[in-house]
Amino acid sequence: MGAAIIADGLGKRYRLGEGIHAYLTLRETVARRLRGRAIEAPRADEIWALRDVNLEIEEGDSVGIIGRNGAGKTTFLKTVARIVRPTVGGVRVRGRVGALLEVGTGFHPELTGRENVYLNGVILGLSRRQVRRRFDDIVEFAGVERFLDTPLKRYSSGMYLRLAFAVAAHVEPDVLVVDEVLAVGDAEFQRRCLGRIGELRQEGRTVLFVSHDTGAVGQLCRRAVWLDEGRVRRVGPAQAVIDEYLRASLPQSTRVDAVGQAAGSLGALAIGVLDGAGAPVDSPRRDQPLTFEIDFTTREPVRGLDLAVYVADTRGIRVVNENLSDAGETISGPPQRYVVRLMLPSLLAAGEYTVGLWVGNDDVRLFHGDVLRLSVLPLPEDRDHRYGLVRPTVRWELETGSARGDDSP
């Protein structure tokens, strides 16, 4: 098998500031020419979203792209999908690319869902006959049968996403590129999407998957690429790269402010870890109950806002994944401060964990990502090399007596 994607010295530069839109007047142009000076637009600040990226991804490989916000993950995917032209270097891609980068990319809001399926399918390289052959599967996967003849501008964000992913995943792409937008959908849709990605991987398709959910990356991807400030920091087996990234990127603290990653109507956002008495704790013992306290503010009225906390082990397996809505509660109200607490009994086994947070609803995601590392300490009497996802407090009973059938006194 050959290489499906080759990035060679790839770099993408963006210019910031007003200077990029400034023009010279005729008088300034003549004056510069008379002085023999080259005509240059005013210099603007620059930022390199990607710098010196050299990668080779084999056909049929599944690769997760991880890194902090602004690390260049989405820009890299856009260069692979030929949406963004590199400033220097280049990317060579073998085969058809199916890309899901932003909700509704390649869709026209004035056209109906039916018309957009054909439009997007043709954009992705299919003929109308090929789209027609896959049409029923696409519609069934998206679950928008009732709205097929409704203009897309009347779709919710979740409906947009379902239809966009259904098209991208059913055009039988040689390379499937999926960005973080999967987090917008509800839990059932996410499960179906991840299942479809797994099917494509088993069929030998090449998959590039970007997500802040390192657990999903660890389960779906064989290899991972860690981007840091536009440069490749580490490439290798997915779990090894994820472990190194988490150690370097996530703080081990009793409280973490995540306001810089929040979006939309969220203002301040922080998560803290408390012990059973309500005191901050960064390395609890495995027999201690824990409380995760989420403290945030809203900048505008919210309705039906849900919140989830998950705790994943070093393999990305979620030992805890709890939603506020599971308790029959959601968040609605005017702009104000909210404090939500999730209380856990003493069930985590000793070891290293990643704590993640999700805030949103079926139509919008305001925050999603890993936020901190949690070390759970063993008890002094614990033996080494114990296995198991959880270590709840249990009680053993032992009875002794004669064997069954023994009639001796």
ZIBELBEL-V895122 format. One record per residue. RES is the residue in one small letter. PSI is psi as a letter, one per 20 degrees, with the letter a starting at -180 (999 if undefined). NEAR is the number of other ideal C-beta (glycine too) atoms within 8 Angstrom. D_CENTER is the distance of its C-alpha to the mean C-alpha in Angstrom with 1 decimal. Layout:
# ZIBELBEL-V895122
res=RES psi=PSI near=NEAR d_center=D_CENTER
res=RES psi=PSI near=NEAR d_center=D_CENTER
This chain:
# ZIBELBEL-V895122
res=m psi=q near=4 d_center=28.8
res=g psi=a near=6 d_center=28.1
res=a psi=p near=9 d_center=25.2
res=a psi=h near=14 d_center=22.9
res=i psi=p near=15 d_center=21.4
res=i psi=o near=9 d_center=23.3
res=a psi=p near=14 d_center=22.4
res=d psi=o near=9 d_center=25.6
res=g psi=k near=10 d_center=25.9
res=l psi=p near=17 d_center=23.1
res=g psi=q near=14 d_center=23.0
res=k psi=p near=14 d_center=22.0
res=r psi=p near=10 d_center=23.8
res=y psi=q near=8 d_center=23.6
res=r psi=p near=10 d_center=26.6
res=l psi=q near=8 d_center=26.4
res=g psi=r near=7 d_center=29.3
res=e psi=i near=6 d_center=32.1
res=g psi=h near=11 d_center=33.8
res=i psi=i near=9 d_center=32.0
res=h psi=j near=5 d_center=33.7
res=a psi=q near=8 d_center=37.1
res=y psi=q near=5 d_center=40.1
res=l psi=q near=8 d_center=43.5
res=t psi=r near=6 d_center=46.6
res=l psi=g near=5 d_center=49.5
res=r psi=g near=6 d_center=51.6
res=e psi=h near=8 d_center=48.9
res=t psi=g near=10 d_center=48.6
res=v psi=g near=8 d_center=52.4
res=a psi=g near=8 d_center=52.8
res=r psi=h near=11 d_center=50.2
res=r psi=g near=9 d_center=51.9
res=l psi=h near=6 d_center=55.3
res=r psi=i near=6 d_center=54.0
res=g psi=k near=4 d_center=52.7
res=r psi=q near=6 d_center=49.2
res=a psi=q near=4 d_center=46.2
res=i psi=o near=7 d_center=44.4
res=e psi=p near=5 d_center=41.0
res=a psi=q near=9 d_center=38.6
res=p psi=p near=6 d_center=37.9
res=r psi=p near=5 d_center=35.3
res=a psi=q near=11 d_center=31.9
res=d psi=q near=7 d_center=29.3
res=e psi=q near=8 d_center=26.9
res=i psi=p near=8 d_center=23.4
res=w psi=o near=10 d_center=22.1
res=a psi=h near=9 d_center=18.5
res=l psi=q near=14 d_center=19.1
res=r psi=p near=8 d_center=22.2
res=d psi=l near=9 d_center=24.0
res=v psi=o near=16 d_center=21.2
res=n psi=o near=9 d_center=22.9
res=l psi=q near=11 d_center=21.0
res=e psi=o near=8 d_center=22.3
res=i psi=p near=11 d_center=20.2
res=e psi=q near=10 d_center=22.5
res=e psi=p near=11 d_center=22.9
res=g psi=j near=9 d_center=21.3
res=d psi=q near=11 d_center=18.9
res=s psi=o near=11 d_center=15.2
res=v psi=p near=14 d_center=13.4
res=g psi=p near=16 d_center=9.9
res=i psi=o near=13 d_center=9.4
res=i psi=r near=16 d_center=8.5
res=g psi=r near=11 d_center=10.0
res=r psi=r near=6 d_center=10.5
res=n psi=p near=5 d_center=10.5
res=g psi=j near=5 d_center=13.2
res=a psi=i near=10 d_center=13.2
res=g psi=j near=15 d_center=13.6
res=k psi=g near=12 d_center=10.5
res=t psi=h near=10 d_center=10.8
res=t psi=g near=12 d_center=14.6
res=f psi=g near=14 d_center=14.8
res=l psi=h near=15 d_center=13.4
res=k psi=h near=10 d_center=15.8
res=t psi=h near=16 d_center=18.6
res=v psi=g near=14 d_center=18.0
res=a psi=j near=10 d_center=18.2
res=r psi=k near=7 d_center=21.2
res=i psi=h near=8 d_center=20.1
res=v psi=p near=8 d_center=20.7
res=r psi=p near=4 d_center=23.8
res=p psi=q near=12 d_center=23.8
res=t psi=g near=6 d_center=26.2
res=v psi=r near=7 d_center=27.4
res=g psi=a near=11 d_center=27.0
res=g psi=r near=8 d_center=25.4
res=v psi=p near=12 d_center=23.2
res=r psi=p near=7 d_center=24.9
res=v psi=p near=10 d_center=23.2
res=r psi=o near=10 d_center=25.2
res=g psi=r near=9 d_center=25.1
res=r psi=p near=10 d_center=23.4
res=v psi=p near=14 d_center=19.9
res=g psi=o near=12 d_center=17.8
res=a psi=p near=13 d_center=15.0
res=l psi=n near=13 d_center=12.6
res=l psi=h near=12 d_center=11.4
res=e psi=q near=6 d_center=12.4
res=v psi=p near=9 d_center=13.9
res=g psi=j near=9 d_center=17.4
res=t psi=p near=10 d_center=17.6
res=g psi=j near=8 d_center=21.0
res=f psi=q near=13 d_center=22.2
res=h psi=p near=8 d_center=25.3
res=p psi=h near=8 d_center=25.5
res=e psi=i near=6 d_center=29.3
res=l psi=q near=10 d_center=29.2
res=t psi=r near=10 d_center=28.8
res=g psi=g near=13 d_center=26.0
res=r psi=g near=8 d_center=28.5
res=e psi=h near=9 d_center=29.3
res=n psi=h near=13 d_center=25.7
res=v psi=g near=14 d_center=25.0
res=y psi=g near=10 d_center=28.0
res=l psi=g near=12 d_center=27.1
res=n psi=h near=13 d_center=23.6
res=g psi=g near=14 d_center=24.9
res=v psi=g near=11 d_center=27.6
res=i psi=h near=7 d_center=25.3
res=l psi=j near=14 d_center=23.4
res=g psi=j near=6 d_center=26.8
res=l psi=q near=10 d_center=28.2
res=s psi=r near=6 d_center=31.7
res=r psi=h near=9 d_center=32.5
res=r psi=g near=6 d_center=34.0
res=q psi=h near=10 d_center=30.9
res=v psi=g near=13 d_center=28.8
res=r psi=h near=7 d_center=31.5
res=r psi=h near=6 d_center=31.4
res=r psi=i near=12 d_center=27.7
res=f psi=g near=9 d_center=27.9
res=d psi=g near=6 d_center=28.5
res=d psi=h near=8 d_center=25.6
res=i psi=g near=13 d_center=23.2
res=v psi=g near=12 d_center=24.6
res=e psi=g near=8 d_center=24.7
res=f psi=g near=13 d_center=21.0
res=a psi=h near=11 d_center=20.1
res=g psi=k near=6 d_center=22.6
res=v psi=k near=12 d_center=24.1
res=e psi=g near=7 d_center=27.7
res=r psi=i near=4 d_center=29.4
res=f psi=j near=10 d_center=27.9
res=l psi=h near=10 d_center=28.4
res=d psi=k near=6 d_center=31.3
res=t psi=p near=9 d_center=29.8
res=p psi=q near=8 d_center=28.7
res=l psi=h near=16 d_center=24.9
res=k psi=i near=6 d_center=25.4
res=r psi=j near=6 d_center=26.1
res=y psi=q near=12 d_center=22.9
res=s psi=r near=7 d_center=20.4
res=s psi=h near=10 d_center=16.8
res=g psi=g near=12 d_center=15.9
res=m psi=g near=11 d_center=18.8
res=y psi=g near=13 d_center=17.8
res=l psi=g near=14 d_center=14.4
res=r psi=g near=14 d_center=16.2
res=l psi=g near=17 d_center=18.9
res=a psi=g near=15 d_center=16.8
res=f psi=h near=15 d_center=14.8
res=a psi=g near=12 d_center=18.1
res=v psi=g near=13 d_center=19.9
res=a psi=h near=15 d_center=17.6
res=a psi=i near=15 d_center=17.5
res=h psi=j near=10 d_center=21.2
res=v psi=j near=14 d_center=22.7
res=e psi=l near=5 d_center=22.7
res=p psi=q near=14 d_center=21.0
res=d psi=h near=10 d_center=21.9
res=v psi=p near=17 d_center=18.5
res=l psi=p near=15 d_center=15.4
res=v psi=o near=13 d_center=12.7
res=v psi=p near=15 d_center=9.4
res=d psi=a near=12 d_center=7.0
res=e psi=i near=9 d_center=4.0
res=v psi=i near=11 d_center=7.2
res=l psi=h near=14 d_center=7.2
res=a psi=i near=13 d_center=6.4
res=v psi=h near=12 d_center=9.7
res=g psi=r near=11 d_center=11.8
res=d psi=r near=7 d_center=13.8
res=a psi=h near=6 d_center=13.6
res=e psi=g near=6 d_center=16.1
res=f psi=g near=11 d_center=14.4
res=q psi=g near=11 d_center=11.1
res=r psi=g near=8 d_center=13.6
res=r psi=h near=9 d_center=15.5
res=c psi=g near=13 d_center=12.8
res=l psi=h near=12 d_center=11.8
res=g psi=g near=8 d_center=15.6
res=r psi=h near=11 d_center=16.3
res=i psi=g near=14 d_center=14.0
res=g psi=h near=9 d_center=16.0
res=e psi=g near=8 d_center=19.2
res=l psi=h near=12 d_center=18.7
res=r psi=g near=12 d_center=18.1
res=q psi=h near=6 d_center=21.3
res=e psi=i near=6 d_center=23.1
res=g psi=j near=6 d_center=22.7
res=r psi=q near=12 d_center=20.3
res=t psi=p near=16 d_center=18.2
res=v psi=p near=15 d_center=14.4
res=l psi=p near=14 d_center=12.0
res=f psi=o near=14 d_center=8.4
res=v psi=p near=12 d_center=5.7
res=s psi=q near=12 d_center=2.4
res=h psi=i near=10 d_center=3.6
res=d psi=n near=11 d_center=4.9
res=t psi=h near=15 d_center=7.7
res=g psi=g near=13 d_center=9.8
res=a psi=h near=11 d_center=8.2
res=v psi=g near=16 d_center=8.5
res=g psi=h near=13 d_center=11.9
res=q psi=h near=8 d_center=13.1
res=l psi=h near=13 d_center=12.3
res=c psi=q near=13 d_center=13.1
res=r psi=h near=7 d_center=16.5
res=r psi=r near=13 d_center=15.9
res=a psi=q near=15 d_center=13.4
res=v psi=p near=13 d_center=13.9
res=w psi=o near=13 d_center=13.5
res=l psi=p near=16 d_center=14.0
res=d psi=o near=9 d_center=15.8
res=e psi=l near=8 d_center=17.5
res=g psi=i near=14 d_center=17.5
res=r psi=q near=11 d_center=19.0
res=v psi=o near=11 d_center=18.2
res=r psi=h near=7 d_center=18.7
res=r psi=p near=9 d_center=18.4
res=v psi=p near=9 d_center=18.2
res=g psi=a near=7 d_center=19.1
res=p psi=p near=8 d_center=18.4
res=a psi=g near=12 d_center=14.9
res=q psi=h near=10 d_center=15.9
res=a psi=g near=8 d_center=18.2
res=v psi=g near=16 d_center=15.8
res=i psi=g near=15 d_center=13.3
res=d psi=g near=9 d_center=16.4
res=e psi=g near=10 d_center=17.6
res=y psi=g near=13 d_center=14.5
res=l psi=g near=12 d_center=14.4
res=r psi=h near=8 d_center=18.2
res=a psi=h near=5 d_center=18.2
res=s psi=h near=6 d_center=15.4
res=l psi=p near=10 d_center=15.4
res=p psi=q near=6 d_center=18.8
res=q psi=n near=9 d_center=21.0
res=s psi=r near=7 d_center=22.6
res=t psi=i near=8 d_center=24.0
res=r psi=p near=9 d_center=22.2
res=v psi=p near=10 d_center=19.2
res=d psi=p near=8 d_center=19.0
res=a psi=k near=13 d_center=15.6
res=v psi=h near=9 d_center=17.3
res=g psi=h near=6 d_center=16.1
res=q psi=i near=9 d_center=12.5
res=a psi=q near=14 d_center=13.8
res=a psi=r near=7 d_center=14.4
res=g psi=c near=6 d_center=17.0
res=s psi=i near=9 d_center=19.6
res=l psi=p near=14 d_center=18.4
res=g psi=d near=9 d_center=20.7
res=a psi=q near=10 d_center=20.9
res=l psi=p near=16 d_center=18.4
res=a psi=q near=12 d_center=19.2
res=i psi=p near=16 d_center=18.9
res=g psi=q near=11 d_center=21.8
res=v psi=p near=16 d_center=23.1
res=l psi=q near=13 d_center=26.7
res=d psi=a near=12 d_center=29.2
res=g psi=h near=7 d_center=31.5
res=a psi=j near=5 d_center=33.8
res=g psi=j near=6 d_center=31.2
res=a psi=q near=6 d_center=31.3
res=p psi=q near=9 d_center=28.4
res=v psi=p near=11 d_center=27.6
res=d psi=h near=9 d_center=25.4
res=s psi=m near=7 d_center=26.8
res=p psi=q near=11 d_center=28.1
res=r psi=q near=8 d_center=30.3
res=r psi=i near=14 d_center=29.3
res=d psi=j near=6 d_center=32.0
res=q psi=p near=10 d_center=30.7
res=p psi=q near=9 d_center=29.0
res=l psi=q near=14 d_center=26.0
res=t psi=p near=13 d_center=24.9
res=f psi=p near=13 d_center=21.6
res=e psi=o near=11 d_center=22.5
res=i psi=p near=14 d_center=20.1
res=d psi=o near=11 d_center=22.1
res=f psi=r near=13 d_center=21.1
res=t psi=q near=11 d_center=23.0
res=t psi=q near=14 d_center=22.7
res=r psi=i near=7 d_center=24.1
res=e psi=r near=6 d_center=25.1
res=p psi=q near=8 d_center=25.9
res=v psi=q near=10 d_center=23.2
res=r psi=p near=5 d_center=23.8
res=g psi=k near=8 d_center=22.2
res=l psi=p near=12 d_center=19.3
res=d psi=r near=13 d_center=17.6
res=l psi=p near=12 d_center=16.1
res=a psi=q near=11 d_center=14.7
res=v psi=p near=15 d_center=14.9
res=y psi=q near=13 d_center=13.9
res=v psi=p near=13 d_center=15.6
res=a psi=q near=13 d_center=14.7
res=d psi=a near=10 d_center=17.3
res=t psi=i near=8 d_center=17.2
res=r psi=j near=6 d_center=16.6
res=g psi=j near=14 d_center=13.3
res=i psi=p near=8 d_center=15.5
res=r psi=o near=9 d_center=15.1
res=v psi=h near=10 d_center=18.6
res=v psi=p near=9 d_center=18.1
res=n psi=n near=8 d_center=15.9
res=e psi=p near=9 d_center=17.9
res=n psi=q near=9 d_center=17.7
res=l psi=h near=12 d_center=20.4
res=s psi=i near=8 d_center=21.3
res=d psi=h near=6 d_center=22.3
res=a psi=j near=5 d_center=25.2
res=g psi=j near=4 d_center=26.1
res=e psi=q near=6 d_center=25.0
res=t psi=r near=9 d_center=22.9
res=i psi=p near=12 d_center=23.2
res=s psi=q near=7 d_center=25.5
res=g psi=r near=8 d_center=27.7
res=p psi=r near=5 d_center=28.7
res=p psi=p near=8 d_center=27.1
res=q psi=a near=7 d_center=27.6
res=r psi=p near=6 d_center=26.3
res=y psi=q near=10 d_center=24.8
res=v psi=p near=7 d_center=24.7
res=v psi=p near=9 d_center=23.1
res=r psi=p near=8 d_center=23.9
res=l psi=o near=9 d_center=22.8
res=m psi=p near=7 d_center=25.6
res=l psi=q near=11 d_center=25.3
res=p psi=r near=7 d_center=28.4
res=s psi=n near=11 d_center=28.9
res=l psi=i near=7 d_center=27.1
res=l psi=p near=15 d_center=24.8
res=a psi=q near=10 d_center=26.3
res=a psi=p near=11 d_center=26.9
res=g psi=a near=9 d_center=24.2
res=e psi=p near=9 d_center=21.0
res=y psi=q near=14 d_center=18.0
res=t psi=p near=14 d_center=14.6
res=v psi=p near=15 d_center=14.4
res=g psi=r near=15 d_center=11.3
res=l psi=q near=15 d_center=11.6
res=w psi=p near=13 d_center=10.7
res=v psi=p near=15 d_center=13.2
res=g psi=b near=12 d_center=13.9
res=n psi=a near=8 d_center=15.7
res=d psi=h near=6 d_center=15.8
res=d psi=h near=7 d_center=15.9
res=v psi=q near=8 d_center=13.9
res=r psi=p near=10 d_center=11.0
res=l psi=h near=11 d_center=12.5
res=f psi=q near=14 d_center=10.3
res=h psi=p near=12 d_center=7.3
res=g psi=r near=10 d_center=6.9
res=d psi=p near=12 d_center=9.5
res=v psi=h near=10 d_center=12.8
res=l psi=r near=13 d_center=15.7
res=r psi=q near=12 d_center=17.5
res=l psi=p near=13 d_center=20.3
res=s psi=p near=10 d_center=23.3
res=v psi=p near=13 d_center=25.5
res=l psi=q near=9 d_center=29.1
res=p psi=r near=7 d_center=31.5
res=l psi=q near=9 d_center=34.9
res=p psi=h near=4 d_center=37.9
res=e psi=i near=3 d_center=39.3
res=d psi=p near=9 d_center=36.2
res=r psi=q near=4 d_center=36.7
res=d psi=r near=4 d_center=34.4
res=h psi=l near=4 d_center=32.3
res=r psi=q near=9 d_center=31.5
res=y psi=q near=3 d_center=28.9
res=g psi=q near=6 d_center=27.0
res=l psi=h near=6 d_center=23.8
res=v psi=q near=8 d_center=25.8
res=r psi=m near=9 d_center=29.2
res=p psi=r near=7 d_center=30.6
res=t psi=o near=6 d_center=34.1
res=v psi=r near=4 d_center=36.3
res=r psi=p near=4 d_center=40.1
res=w psi=q near=4 d_center=42.2
res=e psi=q near=4 d_center=45.7
res=l psi=p near=4 d_center=48.3
res=e psi=q near=4 d_center=51.5
res=t psi=q near=3 d_center=54.5
res=g psi=a near=3 d_center=57.5
res=s psi=q near=5 d_center=59.6
res=a psi=q near=4 d_center=58.2
res=r psi=p near=4 d_center=58.3
res=g psi=i near=4 d_center=61.7
res=d psi=o near=6 d_center=63.4
res=d psi=j near=3 d_center=66.6
res=s psi=q near=4 d_center=67.9
res=p psi=999 near=1 d_center=68.8
